[in-house]
Structures are given as structure tokens and as C-alpha cells.
Amino acid sequence: MNREITTEWISDKQQNGFSRNDLKAILLSNDNEAELLYEAAREVRDREFGKKAFIRSVVEFANSCRCSCLYCGMRLNNPDGINFALDHTELLAIAKQAYDNGIRTFFLQAAESESYGAIWLRDVIADIKSLGMGVLLCVGVHEETDLDLWREAGAYKFILKHETADKKLFEEMKPGFTLEGRIEWLRTLRKHGYHIGSGPLLGLPGQTIDSLVDDLFLLRDLEVEMSSVSVFVPAAGTPLENEPTGDPELGLRFIAAMRLFLKNTLIPATSTFERLLENGQYKCFQAGANVITVNMTPQKLRDDYTIYTDRFYVGLEHARTTIKKAGLTETTEGELLS
């Protein structure tokens, strides 16, 4: 690599495009270089979206899963797993609470499961939509016909993390699934009218800087409206429970790379950064992020949605304080559709 990242270098790449080696240089940047990259990323974000942060609420409504992903505490056959599912009435009450607190995007998230039916979820979406909320889904792969039901009911965005663009690593981490199948489902979501979001889990054992560059190119090729990175944190009871945690500083560089390379994508400040770094989500905003999600899963159930151990749960006050500290103004994703 042996190239120094300067303000002039960043400006040149923004005008002429980023090569693979340029993106690799961003991910391998030293601390002084990273600060220049973060400043440039904020400028791109503010130019594309204004000095705004988009606030969402999420409820994790079901945790039983048919998958056996090596990194996830909700994996099938995890002996420590406790299953739960929220009902329609509970979800609508939580959505009303979010609406009353000024949040206008409701994020329905669940493990990949058949514990809830497509018609049931359609009715939940329709009732939440009727409150004046935008509905975003993160429920994994289902029947293609289900997508039209949910889209017609009011869901307009769908997040499906591709986890890694390394084909071999993907298949090791997600037994029984292929990267090609994951990408095809993302394209299917687009075909059915959804805005799509995806991104990697940074720090998986065996992941390389080169594969992270592949992640960036995959996000570009998919033309995602939302791009996200979470940092790997081991979950108890999984095959990876004794593996080292991913590097959140590399995660911040990945956020800056997404912003500089993809430009007009929504990028969340995910909870893993707050779990691993002091003021971690603020640092995400400083690196170019512009979304924060408030966790509204009922307190008694949160620890059973074990995407990682000892999770950080984002509260409304924390989210608003972080937005203010970053010098941004809270807004709603509805303005992007107007």
C-alpha cells in the first residue's frame, strides 16, 4: 500500500473514484489519516442528507430460528436458547408508544423462523402503518409470495445482512446456505419493490481486509439504500463463543469507507459500537453514519434475543443525546419519500 492519505488524496479519489487498493488503504489507515477520512465522510453525509440523523425504533418480536449460524446465540439447537414471540396486540402497543415519542419508523425484526405466519405479519404491518409509521422488516428469507403481502400492507424497506462477501467464509458461518442464494434474495426483494439494506459482520474468524473490500463492492453493486456494519461479539453457547471480538476501530473506518464510496446510503450507528467503545455510536456519527435505532423490545425478553452476549440496548434518551452531541438534527425517514 505505502500511500499516505491526505486531504488532497481524499479529494482526488472522490472526484475520480475509489479503486480496490484505495478502499483497502482506508481500512488500513492510521489514526491521523482516519480523522481526515471521518471529516470527509461527514461532509459527504451532510451534503447528501443535510446535518440530520434518522431515528428508528426496533422490536425483536420472535427469536426461534431455523438457521445454525455459528456466530448467533439464537442458532438452532443452542442448548441455552429460550424461545419467545410477541403477539399482535403487544406489537401494536409498542408501536403506539414509539409514535407517541415522535418516532415514525418502526423496525420489525425476528430470527429466521416459521413461528409466525405471513398473514399474521401482514396484519401487524397494516395496523402499524395505519398509525402513520413507516415499516421496515428484518425477518430473513421466506416465501417470495409473502413479499407482496407485506409490501401491499405497508412495509417498504427490508434489511438482510449478507454477513460476508467471502463465499467460503459465508458457507462456513451459515451451514446449509450460500452467498449466491443470499444475494439472489436481496435482488428478489428489490424486484418486489423494497428498498434494501445489507452489510457485513466485521471481525468474523477468517475474515480478511480484502474480503471487507469485497463487501463494499457488493453493497455498491446491489445499489442498497441502507448499508450497515456490526462488529462481531461472541455469543455464549455458540461454536465461536471463545473467538476474539472484532475491532471497532476498523468498523469505524468501514463506516467512513461506505460513506465515501456509496455516498447516499443510510448508515446506522449500531449497538455493537456502543458496547465496545466509549461513546461508540457518537463515533459512528463522526465517521459518517446517520441513523440510530431505539430498542423497544420488552425488558423481560431482551436478553433472550441473543445476537451477541451482554448486549447494549439503545434507549430513547441515549439516542437523542448522541444525535445532539454529533451536532445533528433528529428527523424521520418519511422525508426521503416526499
Secondary structure in CASP SS format (residue, H / E / C, confidence):
PFRMAT SS
TARGET T0000
AUTHOR 0000-0000-0000
METHOD secondary structure of the structure
MODEL  1
M C 1.00
N C 1.00
R C 1.00
E C 1.00
I C 1.00
T C 1.00
T H 1.00
E H 1.00
W H 1.00
I H 1.00
S H 1.00
D H 1.00
K H 1.00
Q H 1.00
Q H 1.00
N H 1.00
G C 1.00
F C 1.00
S C 1.00
R H 1.00
N H 1.00
D H 1.00
L H 1.00
K H 1.00
A H 1.00
I H 1.00
L H 1.00
L C 1.00
S C 1.00
N C 1.00
D H 1.00
N H 1.00
E H 1.00
A H 1.00
E H 1.00
L H 1.00
L H 1.00
Y H 1.00
E H 1.00
A H 1.00
A H 1.00
R H 1.00
E H 1.00
V H 1.00
R H 1.00
D H 1.00
R H 1.00
E H 1.00
F H 1.00
G C 1.00
K C 1.00
K E 1.00
A E 1.00
F E 1.00
I E 1.00
R E 1.00
S E 1.00
V E 1.00
V E 1.00
E E 1.00
F E 1.00
A E 1.00
N C 1.00
S C 1.00
C C 1.00
R C 1.00
C C 1.00
S C 1.00
C C 1.00
L C 1.00
Y C 1.00
C C 1.00
G C 1.00
M C 1.00
R C 1.00
L C 1.00
N C 1.00
N C 1.00
P C 1.00
D C 1.00
G C 1.00
I C 1.00
N C 1.00
F C 1.00
A E 1.00
L C 1.00
D C 1.00
H H 1.00
T H 1.00
E H 1.00
L H 1.00
L H 1.00
A H 1.00
I H 1.00
A H 1.00
K H 1.00
Q H 1.00
A H 1.00
Y H 1.00
D H 1.00
N C 1.00
G C 1.00
I C 1.00
R C 1.00
T E 1.00
F E 1.00
F E 1.00
L E 1.00
Q E 1.00
A E 1.00
A C 1.00
E C 1.00
S C 1.00
E C 1.00
S C 1.00
Y C 1.00
G C 1.00
A H 1.00
I H 1.00
W H 1.00
L H 1.00
R H 1.00
D H 1.00
V H 1.00
I H 1.00
A H 1.00
D H 1.00
I H 1.00
K H 1.00
S C 1.00
L C 1.00
G C 1.00
M C 1.00
G E 1.00
V E 1.00
L E 1.00
L E 1.00
C E 1.00
V C 1.00
G C 1.00
V C 1.00
H C 1.00
E C 1.00
E H 1.00
T H 1.00
D H 1.00
L H 1.00
D H 1.00
L H 1.00
W H 1.00
R H 1.00
E H 1.00
A H 1.00
G C 1.00
A E 1.00
Y E 1.00
K E 1.00
F E 1.00
I E 1.00
L C 1.00
K C 1.00
H C 1.00
E E 1.00
T C 1.00
A C 1.00
D C 1.00
K H 1.00
K H 1.00
L H 1.00
F H 1.00
E H 1.00
E H 1.00
M H 1.00
K C 1.00
P C 1.00
G C 1.00
F C 1.00
T C 1.00
L H 1.00
E H 1.00
G H 1.00
R H 1.00
I H 1.00
E H 1.00
W H 1.00
L H 1.00
R H 1.00
T H 1.00
L H 1.00
R H 1.00
K H 1.00
H C 1.00
G C 1.00
Y C 1.00
H E 1.00
I E 1.00
G E 1.00
S E 1.00
G C 1.00
P E 1.00
L E 1.00
L E 1.00
G C 1.00
L C 1.00
P C 1.00
G C 1.00
Q C 1.00
T C 1.00
I H 1.00
D H 1.00
S H 1.00
L H 1.00
V H 1.00
D H 1.00
D H 1.00
L H 1.00
F H 1.00
L H 1.00
L H 1.00
R H 1.00
D H 1.00
L H 1.00
E C 1.00
V C 1.00
E C 1.00
M E 1.00
S E 1.00
S C 1.00
V C 1.00
S E 1.00
V E 1.00
F C 1.00
V C 1.00
P C 1.00
A C 1.00
A C 1.00
G C 1.00
T C 1.00
P C 1.00
L C 1.00
E C 1.00
N C 1.00
E C 1.00
P C 1.00
T C 1.00
G C 1.00
D C 1.00
P H 1.00
E H 1.00
L H 1.00
G H 1.00
L H 1.00
R H 1.00
F H 1.00
I H 1.00
A H 1.00
A H 1.00
M H 1.00
R H 1.00
L H 1.00
F H 1.00
L H 1.00
K C 1.00
N C 1.00
T C 1.00
L E 1.00
I C 1.00
P E 1.00
A C 1.00
T C 1.00
S H 1.00
T H 1.00
F H 1.00
E H 1.00
R H 1.00
L H 1.00
L C 1.00
E C 1.00
N C 1.00
G H 1.00
Q H 1.00
Y H 1.00
K H 1.00
C H 1.00
F H 1.00
Q H 1.00
A C 1.00
G C 1.00
A C 1.00
N C 1.00
V E 1.00
I E 1.00
T E 1.00
V E 1.00
N E 1.00
M C 1.00
T C 1.00
P C 1.00
Q H 1.00
K H 1.00
L H 1.00
R H 1.00
D C 1.00
D C 1.00
Y C 1.00
T C 1.00
I C 1.00
Y C 1.00
T C 1.00
D C 1.00
R C 1.00
F C 1.00
Y C 1.00
V C 1.00
G C 1.00
L H 1.00
E H 1.00
H H 1.00
A H 1.00
R H 1.00
T H 1.00
T H 1.00
I H 1.00
K H 1.00
K H 1.00
A C 1.00
G C 1.00
L C 1.00
T E 1.00
E E 1.00
T E 1.00
T C 1.00
E H 1.00
G H 1.00
E H 1.00
L H 1.00
L C 1.00
S C 1.00
END
